[in-house]
């Protein structure tokens, strides 16, 4: 399809990770013939983020094995990639971006895909702690790998028992580290899963030789000749050669906010990923958007949302009138366990656990609000994941007693309520 | 070095040469329509679904359990379905023909 009127136009994209890069390629595919100019402050060719705490951390691979697109793909699609450059401000009136290196970039359409940055909690001593890193970028992984290989004792403290912390724990354990996870809440993954799933991961890590300690609020870090003493509120102390901080993210909103765009719990966008400025879209982790299935506004930290909003924004800019209506999904890999999640469990009031009659670990947790299925967490059980996806999307009523019975085969017809 | 041919859902034929990595990555790097590989190749998203040409099943072997399960309820899956992130490029795949599966 030809979009001749787009030929002389410029679409600028701030942020070249999953959202920004997928957007750029989707925009070309939708027929945009003008310039596409991507900016990111990360100097590394855009890469897949989820493997950073998983397979990539344990491998010796360079980032070239983990790229979103090859360097040639950008040339082939005539997408201009400007790395190691950040944007200082957006002038909406004149449609100009001011770059940190003093250059300016005009735009006809702008896409904000600025994502998020790791929270570094204000723990006294964290600034001067030795070998202390977050894990969000390829550069962070380089630092952690380097510190790990240079350390003789390899004692690692991970602050935060969320997915990043736990995946990193599993990876560094696999590499031969002595790993302890310190979680502030009374259980790990408290924000995102049922207590039963928290218990499962707690046991999994314990079995694999990682200490996971809860109710451990870190209050001080003292660096003594390159060894950190990590002190918790209860007085317990831990020695650490390396500290990985995984306590969540903060959305990169400043550019949008300074430009006067509407902000809520993220950059507010409509069902086409458009902000309150009709020429500015926002996509990915930084957005606060409406989910039609759950009938509420959400902010999601996921590849799925980044990619799906990218496609919607590209289609919208090429005037194809798409509507964002997708089911959130996530995954995590730790040791030999594959967790696949679909839906949003927030607001559930009852769960059902189905254990399969197979060798090895294989089960799923089904989150309901009364009789409405909200979400499924599947452990080594892709069948449960795809079936859950189908049931949630279809608003199907499920026969819970049949679902809980592993002798009832995982077929949609077997499990629907009469 | 292996030559791999993709037939897209609108019947375009794209032949690519690869030496290493997954067939999905080869397709993504060359913008083969319908192969997205959103999860980066860990069998989590099923956006790299292909049908292996009937005469080439021996080249690729059968789908693993997780691939079968991920495609269990897919309207476009058949006994020759694979997630091509799980196909590692090697000389054994030279000449392989893959039909990109439709998606909902």
Boltz contact constraints between the chains, C-beta under 6 A:
constraints:
  - contact:
      token1: [A, 48]
      token2: [B, 40]
      max_distance: 6.0
  - contact:
      token1: [A, 51]
      token2: [B, 40]
      max_distance: 6.0
  - contact:
      token1: [A, 70]
      token2: [B, 29]
      max_distance: 6.0
  - contact:
      token1: [A, 73]
      token2: [B, 29]
      max_distance: 6.0
  - contact:
      token1: [A, 303]
      token2: [B, 38]
      max_distance: 6.0
  - contact:
      token1: [A, 307]
      token2: [B, 38]
      max_distance: 6.0
  - contact:
      token1: [A, 331]
      token2: [B, 44]
      max_distance: 6.0
  - contact:
      token1: [A, 382]
      token2: [B, 66]
      max_distance: 6.0
  - contact:
      token1: [A, 382]
      token2: [B, 69]
      max_distance: 6.0
  - contact:
      token1: [A, 382]
      token2: [B, 70]
      max_distance: 6.0
  - contact:
      token1: [A, 383]
      token2: [B, 69]
      max_distance: 6.0
  - contact:
      token1: [A, 383]
      token2: [B, 72]
      max_distance: 6.0
  - contact:
      token1: [A, 386]
      token2: [B, 72]
      max_distance: 6.0
  - contact:
      token1: [A, 386]
      token2: [B, 73]
      max_distance: 6.0
  - contact:
      token1: [A, 390]
      token2: [B, 73]
      max_distance: 6.0
